Every structure is written in C-alpha cells, then in structure tokens.
C-alpha cells in the first residue's frame, strides 16, 4: 500500500527575487523584482519600473520561473 501524496510544496518567494511571468508587460519586459511579500505580493517591472500588487495565489499562477534569487547576506551581514 502506498501513502497518498502530501500537500503540494509551497513556493518560496523572497524580497529581491527576480521572476519571469507567463505574459509580457506592455513595455515588453517579462521579468519582475519582488519588493514585498505576504498575503499580497508586490512586484516591480524591471523594464519600466511599474509597481503592481496582486494576491499571492494569482501571482503564483502567473510566475513561470525564478530568474535570480535575492542575495543572501554573509555571516557579517550586508557590510560592504
């Protein structure tokens, strides 16, 4: 007997991640940078800078892939 599959994995998105969407923005760019996370996700178009807020489920359906993950701070933090 096999176990039923568990709940689907919850995709993890962090501030600073750059994602590609299924449809292009009217400016021609399909990449967006996440600037806010929570129940709603805030994204900024990397082409024209337009900011958009959308509910997390809608955002997760529209994302094709993560282009670049946000930089992880080192052991000393973000000291330059």
Secondary structure as UniProt FT lines:
FT   TURN            15..16
FT   STRAND          18..21
FT   TURN            26..27
FT   STRAND          31..36
FT   STRAND          40..45
FT   TURN            46..48
FT   STRAND          51..55
FT   HELIX           56..62
FT   STRAND          63..68
FT   TURN            75..76
//
